[in-house]
């Protein structure tokens, strides 16, 4: 199992997901590269990828003892579990939110040229007469 994170390559899916879930510290790895890569291969939507990673982290923490003690430090993993559970819900809600388009003309042109998308019912200028 491996861990990698490159803050200079946030255009790569795995690095972006690690940034979103806070898994950027190699000394405290939450998910392995292979686990994230599997989720990336199964899910195409970014927010749902992040939500699935959060759910996977929840599963890891649910299988662990609820508390860790090290010298004068105690960590309650129930808090971590609940935080990632809330993050998963948040990203699932973001994925389900309606999308209204983009302000970039290049994106609009590319979207209109994509024949695999459903044709919009209305668009600017549809009632204009020549």
LINJO-V653023 format. One record per pair of residues at least 6 apart in sequence whose ideal C-beta (glycine too) atoms are under 6 Angstrom apart, sorted by the first residue. I is the first residue (numbers start at 1). J is the second residue. If there is no record, write none. Layout:
BEGIN
((I,J) (I,J))
END
This chain:
BEGIN
((1,32) (2,33) (3,26) (3,29) (4,33) (5,15) (5,18) (5,24) (6,15) (9,15) (10,16) (13,40) (14,36) (17,36) (17,49) (17,50) (17,53) (18,24) (20,50) (21,53) (23,30) (23,31) (30,57) (39,49) (39,52) (39,53) (43,49) (43,52) (45,95) (47,91) (47,94) (47,95) (48,95) (50,91) (51,88) (51,91) (51,92) (54,84) (54,87) (54,88) (55,88) (57,84) (58,81) (58,84) (58,85) (61,77) (61,80) (61,81) (64,77) (66,77) (66,78) (67,76) (68,75))
END
